[in-house]
Amino acid sequence: MAFKPLHDRVVVKRIQSEDKTKGGLIIPDSAKEKPAEGEVVAVGEGARKDSGELIPMSVKAGDRILFGKWSGTEVTLNGEELLIMKESDILGVIA
């Protein structure tokens, strides 16, 4: 990818949710919610303290994460729908 996020920004690709429930019911597109789970595609260098010291990022490319429902800004790069969000919008890393 030719896009590099700045500072404490993270580029995330949503992971699509299942089309069926555990009971086997098919969920129509109109009833689906956008997933709040994704894979980190790229990360910035990290934020800086007032002293200028770099705060390293807690996530790296390839991590699976959970994020808030309204987190990030949706963008389309090279025909792919992605989210750009601050690291603080990430709720946690899925192990």
For each residue, the residues with C-beta under 8 A, 3 or more apart:
1: 11 41 42 77 78
2: 78
3: 11 42 77
4: 42 44
5: 9 10 11 42 43 44 84
6: 9 44 45
7: 44 45 46 47 48
8: 44 46 47 55 57 86 87 88
9: 5 6 43 44 84 85 86 87
10: 5 40 42 43 44 57 59 84 85 86 87 90
11: 1 3 5 40 41 42 43 82 83 84
12: 38 39 40 41 65 67 72 82 83 84 85
13: 38 39 41 80 81 82 83
14: 34 35 37 38 81 83
15: 35 37 38 39 64
16: 35
17: 32 33 35 37
18: 21 27
19: 26 27
20: 24 25 26 27
21: 18 24 25 27
22:
23:
24: 20 21
25: 20 21
26: 19 20
27: 18 19 20 21 31 32
28: 31 32
29: 32
30:
31: 27 28
32: 17 27 28 29
33: 17 69
34: 14 69
35: 14 15 16 17 38
36: 66 67 68 69 71
37: 14 15 17 64 65 66 67 94
38: 12 13 14 15 35 64 65 67 83
39: 12 13 15 62 63 64 65
40: 10 11 12 43 59 60 61 62 63 64 65
41: 1 11 12 13 61 82
42: 1 3 4 5 10 11 61
43: 5 9 10 11 40 57 59 60 61 87
44: 4 5 6 7 8 9 10 57
45: 6 7 54 57
46: 7 8 54 55 56 57
47: 7 8 54 55 87
48: 7 52 53 54 55
49: 52 53 55
50:
51:
52: 48 49
53: 48 49
54: 45 46 47 48
55: 8 46 47 48 49
56: 46
57: 8 10 43 44 45 46 60 87
58: 87 90 93
59: 10 40 43 63 65 87 90 93
60: 40 43 57 63
61: 40 41 42 43
62: 39 40
63: 39 40 59 60 93 94
64: 15 37 38 39 40 93 94
65: 12 37 38 39 40 59 90 91 92 93 94
66: 36 37 90 91 92 94
67: 12 36 37 38 71 72 83 85 89 90 91
68: 36 71 89 91
69: 33 34 36
70:
71: 36 67 68 83 85 89 90
72: 12 67 83 84 85 89
73: 83 84 85
74: 81 82 83
75: 81 82 83 84
76: 79 80 81 82
77: 1 3 80 82
78: 1 2
79: 76
80: 13 76 77
81: 13 14 74 75 76
82: 11 12 13 41 74 75 76 77
83: 11 12 13 14 38 67 71 72 73 74 75
84: 5 9 10 11 12 72 73 75
85: 9 10 12 67 71 72 73 89 90
86: 8 9 10 89
87: 8 9 10 43 47 57 58 59 90
88: 8
89: 67 68 71 72 85 86
90: 10 58 59 65 66 67 71 85 87 93
91: 65 66 67 68
92: 65 66
93: 58 59 63 64 65 90
94: 37 63 64 65 66
95:
